[in-house]
Amino acid sequence: MDILTLHRRGIKQRAIARKLGISRNTVKKYIDNPDLAFKQPGLRHKKS
């Protein structure tokens, strides 16, 4: 389930953040700019 789908179902931003394990600011960012939701973020690897 993605952020925009949950938001359209009336779920509050704080509940979405908790459910997905991300910050409320991240949820707000994706709701305010839905085009971001369709971009695949790159994977970041720590150097050992």
LUMNUKOL-222932 format. One record per atom (N, C-alpha, C, O): residue in three letters; x, y, z; chain; atom name. Coordinates in pm, 1 decimal. Example, Ala and Ser with C-alpha at 12.3 -4.5 7.8 and 13.67 -1.06 7.14 Angstrom:
<rs>
R   residuo          x          y          z   cadena   atomo
R       Ala     1319.0     -569.0      780.0        A       N
R       Ala     1230.0     -450.0      780.0        A      CA
R       Ala     1320.0     -330.0      780.0        A       C
R       Ala     1423.6     -331.9      846.5        A       O
R       Ser     1285.0     -225.0      708.0        A       N
R       Ser     1367.0     -106.0      714.0        A      CA
R       Ser     1290.0        3.0      787.0        A       C
R       Ser     1340.9      113.8      803.9        A       O
</rs>
This chain:
<rs>
R   residuo          x          y          z   cadena   atomo
R       Met       85.6     -117.1        0.0        A       N
R       Met        0.0        0.0        0.0        A      CA
R       Met       90.1      123.3        0.0        A       C
R       Met      185.5      130.5       77.4        A       O
R       Asp       60.4      219.6      -85.9        A       N
R       Asp      145.8      337.2      -91.2        A      CA
R       Asp       82.7      457.0      -20.4        A       C
R       Asp      -34.5      454.1       17.4        A       O
R       Ile      161.5      560.3       -3.7        A       N
R       Ile      121.1      679.6       70.5        A      CA
R       Ile       -4.1      742.6       11.1        A       C
R       Ile      -98.3      774.7       83.6        A       O
R       Leu       -5.1      760.1     -119.5        A       N
R       Leu     -118.5      828.9     -182.2        A      CA
R       Leu     -248.0      749.3     -169.8        A       C
R       Leu     -354.6      807.6     -150.2        A       O
R       Thr     -239.8      618.9     -180.8        A       N
R       Thr     -358.9      535.0     -165.4        A      CA
R       Thr     -414.4      546.3      -24.5        A       C
R       Thr     -535.0      561.9       -5.6        A       O
R       Leu     -326.4      538.4       74.4        A       N
R       Leu     -370.5      551.0      213.4        A      CA
R       Leu     -431.8      688.4      238.2        A       C
R       Leu     -533.9      700.5      306.0        A       O
R       His     -369.1      791.1      183.2        A       N
R       His     -419.4      927.7      201.1        A      CA
R       His     -558.5      943.1      138.2        A       C
R       His     -647.3     1004.9      197.1        A       O
R       Arg     -576.4      886.9       19.1        A       N
R       Arg     -707.1      893.9      -48.0        A      CA
R       Arg     -815.1      820.9       30.8        A       C
R       Arg     -933.0      855.1       22.0        A       O
R       Arg     -775.0      720.9      107.2        A       N
R       Arg     -871.1      646.2      189.9        A      CA
R       Arg     -903.8      718.2      320.1        A       C
R       Arg     -981.9      668.6      401.3        A       O
R       Gly     -843.7      835.7      339.7        A       N
R       Gly     -876.1      915.5      457.1        A      CA
R       Gly     -788.7      889.8      578.4        A       C
R       Gly     -818.2      937.0      688.2        A       O
R       Ile     -680.5      814.8      558.5        A       N
R       Ile     -589.1      787.8      669.5        A      CA
R       Ile     -507.3      914.5      696.0        A       C
R       Ile     -459.2      978.6      602.6        A       O
R       Lys     -492.1      949.6      822.0        A       N
R       Lys     -416.8     1069.6      859.2        A      CA
R       Lys     -267.3     1049.1      833.6        A       C
R       Lys     -217.2      936.7      836.8        A       O
R       Gln     -197.5     1159.6      808.4        A       N
R       Gln      -54.6     1154.2      777.3        A      CA
R       Gln       25.1     1084.4      886.8        A       C
R       Gln      114.1     1004.3      857.8        A       O
R       Arg       -6.0     1114.0     1010.5        A       N
R       Arg       67.5     1053.1     1122.2        A      CA
R       Arg       49.5      901.2     1122.2        A       C
R       Arg      144.7      827.3     1147.3        A       O
R       Ala      -72.7      854.7     1094.0        A       N
R       Ala     -100.2      710.7     1090.9        A      CA
R       Ala      -29.0      644.2      972.9        A       C
R       Ala       20.3      532.1      984.6        A       O
R       Ile      -24.0      713.7      860.0        A       N
R       Ile       47.2      660.7      743.0        A      CA
R       Ile      195.0      644.5      776.7        A       C
R       Ile      255.3      541.2      747.3        A       O
R       Ala      252.5      746.5      838.0        A       N
R       Ala      394.2      742.8      874.5        A      CA
R       Ala      422.8      626.2      968.3        A       C
R       Ala      520.8      553.7      950.9        A       O
R       Arg      337.5      609.1     1066.7        A       N
R       Arg      355.9      500.6     1163.2        A      CA
R       Arg      345.8      365.2     1093.8        A       C
R       Arg      427.6      276.4     1117.9        A       O
R       Lys      245.6      349.5     1007.8        A       N
R       Lys      222.4      222.0      939.2        A      CA
R       Lys      339.5      185.0      848.1        A       C
R       Lys      377.8       68.3      839.7        A       O
R       Leu      396.3      285.4      779.8        A       N
R       Leu      502.5      258.6      683.5        A      CA
R       Leu      642.7      270.9      742.4        A       C
R       Leu      741.4      238.2      676.6        A       O
R       Gly      650.9      318.1      866.7        A       N
R       Gly      781.4      330.8      930.8        A      CA
R       Gly      866.4      443.6      874.7        A       C
R       Gly      988.7      432.3      867.2        A       O
R       Ile      800.9      552.8      835.1        A       N
R       Ile      871.7      669.0      781.8        A      CA
R       Ile      828.4      792.9      858.5        A       C
R       Ile      733.3      787.7      936.5        A       O
R       Ser      897.3      904.3      836.9        A       N
R       Ser      863.2     1025.8      910.2        A      CA
R       Ser      737.4     1090.8      852.5        A       C
R       Ser      702.3     1070.6      736.3        A       O
R       Arg      671.6     1168.7      936.7        A       N
R       Arg      552.5     1241.2      893.2        A      CA
R       Arg      589.2     1343.2      785.2        A       C
R       Arg      509.8     1370.0      695.1        A       O
R       Asn      710.1     1399.8      794.8        A       N
R       Asn      754.7     1495.2      692.6        A      CA
R       Asn      767.9     1428.5      556.0        A       C
R       Asn      738.2     1490.2      453.7        A       O
R       Thr      812.1     1303.5      553.9        A       N
R       Thr      822.6     1229.7      428.0        A      CA
R       Thr      684.2     1205.7      369.4        A       C
R       Thr      664.0     1220.6      248.8        A       O
R       Val      589.9     1169.1      453.5        A       N
R       Val      452.0     1148.7      407.9        A      CA
R       Val      398.6     1278.0      348.0        A       C
R       Val      340.0     1277.0      239.7        A       O
R       Lys      418.5     1388.6      417.7        A       N
R       Lys      370.9     1519.1      370.3        A      CA
R       Lys      434.7     1553.9      236.1        A       C
R       Lys      367.7     1605.5      146.6        A       O
R       Lys      564.1     1525.6      222.2        A       N
R       Lys      635.6     1555.4       98.0        A      CA
R       Lys      572.0     1481.5      -20.1        A       C
R       Lys      552.3     1540.0     -126.6        A       O
R       Tyr      540.3     1353.8       -1.5        A       N
R       Tyr      481.6     1275.4     -110.0        A      CA
R       Tyr      337.6     1316.4     -139.1        A       C
R       Tyr      293.9     1310.6     -254.1        A       O
R       Ile      263.9     1357.5      -37.3        A       N
R       Ile      126.5     1403.2      -58.6        A      CA
R       Ile      126.3     1537.7     -131.1        A       C
R       Ile       45.2     1560.5     -220.9        A       O
R       Asp      217.6     1626.3      -91.7        A       N
R       Asp      226.0     1758.7     -154.0        A      CA
R       Asp      278.9     1753.1     -296.5        A       C
R       Asp      248.3     1841.3     -376.8        A       O
R       Asn      357.6     1651.2     -329.6        A       N
R       Asn      414.9     1637.7     -463.0        A      CA
R       Asn      399.2     1493.3     -510.3        A       C
R       Asn      494.0     1415.1     -502.5        A       O
R       Pro      280.7     1457.6     -559.2        A       N
R       Pro      252.0     1318.5     -596.7        A      CA
R       Pro      345.7     1262.0     -703.3        A       C
R       Pro      360.7     1140.2     -712.9        A       O
R       Asp      409.4     1348.2     -784.0        A       N
R       Asp      502.1     1297.8     -885.8        A      CA
R       Asp      619.7     1223.7     -823.5        A       C
R       Asp      676.8     1134.8     -886.7        A       O
R       Leu      656.7     1258.6     -701.2        A       N
R       Leu      766.6     1190.1     -633.3        A      CA
R       Leu      734.1     1044.0     -606.9        A       C
R       Leu      823.7      959.6     -603.9        A       O
R       Ala      608.2     1014.6     -588.2        A       N
R       Ala      567.0      878.8     -553.7        A      CA
R       Ala      594.8      780.3     -667.2        A       C
R       Ala      602.6      659.6     -644.0        A       O
R       Phe      609.8      830.6     -789.1        A       N
R       Phe      630.1      742.1     -903.0        A      CA
R       Phe      777.0      725.2     -939.1        A       C
R       Phe      810.4      649.9    -1030.6        A       O
R       Lys      865.0      795.0     -867.6        A       N
R       Lys     1008.2      779.6     -890.9        A      CA
R       Lys     1062.0      674.2     -795.2        A       C
R       Lys     1022.5      668.8     -678.7        A       O
R       Gln     1150.4      592.4     -843.9        A       N
R       Gln     1210.9      489.3     -760.9        A      CA
R       Gln     1336.3      546.1     -696.1        A       C
R       Gln     1429.8      584.5     -766.4        A       O
R       Pro     1339.9      552.2     -564.7        A       N
R       Pro     1461.0      602.4     -499.9        A      CA
R       Pro     1576.3      504.4     -517.6        A       C
R       Pro     1556.0      383.1     -522.5        A       O
R       Gly     1696.8      558.0     -527.1        A       N
R       Gly     1815.1      473.4     -541.1        A      CA
R       Gly     1850.4      408.9     -408.2        A       C
R       Gly     1818.8      461.9     -301.7        A       O
R       Leu     1914.9      296.3     -415.5        A       N
R       Leu     1958.9      228.3     -294.4        A      CA
R       Leu     2090.5      289.1     -249.0        A       C
R       Leu     2177.9      318.9     -330.5        A       O
R       Arg     2103.5      306.9     -121.0        A       N
R       Arg     2227.7      359.2      -65.3        A      CA
R       Arg     2294.5      248.2       14.1        A       C
R       Arg     2231.2      181.7       96.1        A       O
R       His     2419.9      229.8      -10.9        A       N
R       His     2495.6      126.5       59.3        A      CA
R       His     2602.6      192.9      143.7        A       C
R       His     2671.0      284.8       98.7        A       O
R       Lys     2616.3      145.5      266.0        A       N
R       Lys     2723.0      195.1      352.5        A      CA
R       Lys     2854.1      130.7      310.8        A       C
R       Lys     2860.2       12.4      277.3        A       O
R       Lys     2958.1      211.5      313.9        A       N
R       Lys     3090.3      154.2      290.1        A      CA
R       Lys     3137.7       91.5      419.4        A       C
R       Lys     3119.2      148.1      527.1        A       O
R       Ser     3198.4      -24.6      408.9        A       N
R       Ser     3244.7      -90.0      532.0        A      CA
R       Ser     3390.1      -62.0      559.7        A       C
R       Ser     3444.3     -109.7      659.4        A       O
</rs>
